[in-house]
Amino acid sequence: MANILITGKTQLLGVIGHPVEHSLSPVMHNAAIAQLGLDYIYLPFPIEPENLEIAIAGFAAIDVVGFSVTIPHKQAILPLLSEITPIAQAIGAVNTVSRKNHQWVGTNTDIEGFITPLQTTYHQDWSQQVAVILGNGGAARAVVAGCHQLGFAKIHVVGRNMQKLQEFRNSWGNSPPAKNLQVHTWDALIKLIPQANLLVNTTPIGMHPKVNESPLSAEEIKKLPPGAIAYDLIYIPKPTQFLQQAQQQGAIAIDGLEMLVQQGLAALKIWLQQETLPVDVMRQALRNHLGLG
């Protein structure tokens, strides 16, 4: 990567979270910025929850162009923004903020990040397909919205706690994704997995360092139809135990690295107001950083 020269004219981008030192966003965004030869820098900003409001005011004061939002601020930031896009409202979380007419605008690029690998790899009619989603946290919301956008006939969300599942279901109200959405406890998986055309893990089970864990038992994964798509939002290790198991059943595997790249690409397009960006450079920078070659 070329050396980036910081001057008084350098434009600021960044990511806010707590903690934020593990974020891979600076790696891919600064690689793209260097490749484009732009006078920008993307920095990690550790911001504790109680300092969120004053930090956002500070960003406005120093003319920050835009920033990514990660845990624990994705919901807390909503009341601090002047505008929230319909897609971010539907998910109830913002992961990308930009400056427009001296005001903060929040959106969510996780949906685009999630669906792009499916659209670019599989040109098919999703309207007859069934999605089974493991987990009912924040990541699952973006996946539900993404599956709805693709036009899935049925979207099944599976979790451990029926009360939380009902809250998840009710939180969509009468919005369009609610129409085809059903929630189930984990014991329904044995019936649901044979129907799945797309099986998505949104849980942290199997993430480094607990690399030998999987959200599914060997018996459950054996029910997955050959040719189904198994999608894990986790990207370390590569592949996860879940994806290894699914591939042994003849499934097609997608991991979370491509989602990370694509949601970052969508954010950078908003900040730089540019459509053509070096996505290959962003992907390779992440692979190099993670030791994947």
Summary of the structure (lengths in Angstrom):
residues: 293
radius of gyration: 19.4
end to end distance: 15.5
largest distance: 60.5
contacts: 941
relative contact order: 0.13
helix: 43%
strand: 19%
